[in-house]
Amino acid sequence: MRKKTDLTGKKYGKLTILKEGVNPVGSQKRFLQCVCDCGNIANVQMSHLTTGHTKSCGKCPLNSYYDRDGYMVGVTTKGEEFFFDKEDLYIVRKYNWFINDKGYPSTKVGYKHLVLHRLLLGKLDRKHIDHANLVKSDNRRKNLRFCEPIQNCMNRPKRKNASSIYKGVHWDKYLGKWRARITYKQSTIGLGSYALEEEAALAYNKAASFYFEEFANLNVIESKPLNLDYQHKLKVVSLV
Ligand SMILES: [Zn+2]
C-alpha cells in the first residue's frame, strides 16, 4: 500500500489538520481529523479539503457574546441582540442563533427549528412559555415561565393601530365614548363605556387582574380616572 503523505499542520480554509481521521464504516476514502479556527474538531474527507469543498467545521458559532451588568447579551450575525443568564452560556453557545420572523432567538437543529426559550425551559405537558416582560429576545430565566396556552394570549401586547393607547380599550364613534372589553377563553366580555380613556383602561386592568391574575398585561395609567364604576361592571362580568 502506498504510504500516506503526512499532512499534519497543513491548513485548508479554517481547518488545520491534526492527524489521520476516522473512516466512516464502508468508506475507502482518506479522512483527516482537523481543528477548526472556532475550536471545533472535525473529521473531514481529504479530497473535500484539497478541492476546497470543505473550508470549516460547518458548525462554527457565529454569535458573539458579552456580559452586560450580570447577564449575557448574544449578538447575531445581523447584529440583533438577545439576552439570557450567564449560567446558560454553556448551552446557548453550542448553537448558532438568529432572530426568527416572530422575534424569538431561534436555531436549526437538523431540519427542525428550536427557539431559545424552549431550549432553556424544555417541555412541560402542552404548556406554552411566556415572556413576562413581552420582550421575545429576553430569555433570562426570571422572564420565562410556563403557562397554559390561554395565559400566553393574555400577555399579548396591545394591538397595533388601535384607537386607544391602552390595551382592551377602543373608541366607539357612535357612542362617543371609550369602550373597554376583554377576551377570556375565546369570548369577548364588554366592560362598559366611559367618557375617559383612562377609566376604560382601568376597567380593563381590573378585569384582566381578575381573570388572568399574574399573567395579566396591565395598562400603565398615568392620570387618575374620575368615575370609578368599573367595580360594578366587574361584578357583572364575573358572573359570566
Ligand atoms: Zn468551526
Boltz pocket constraint, residues with backbone or C-beta under 6 A from the ligand:
constraints:
  - pocket:
      binder: B
      contacts: [[A, 14], [A, 36], [A, 37], [A, 38], [A, 39], [A, 40], [A, 56], [A, 57], [A, 58], [A, 59], [A, 60], [A, 61]]
      max_distance: 6.0
